[in-house]
Amino acid sequence: MRRILTIGLVCLMTYTSAASAADLTMPVKAPPPPEEPAVVFEWWPLLFLIPVGLCIAFCGGHHHRTECTSAGGCFEVD
């Protein structure tokens, strides 16, 4: 009697259950999107830009024109 009852319950559970073997292996919802990397301020280009800016600010007024000759070397014209 127990065997018949067990077989009947197993058949009833498989008939009423909507889940199949393929459904059990598939995820229920999509995985979360990957996190975007945080934007980090790059400060090292300032190490180059600050001296260049200072040179332009302080040396910009000097307009020396030099001419070079093959025999006499270089000399300033202005």
Secondary structure, DSSP 8 states (H G I E B T S, - for coil): -HHHHHHHHHHHHHHH----HHHHHS-SS--------------HHHHHHHHHHHHHHHHTT----EEEETTTEEEE--
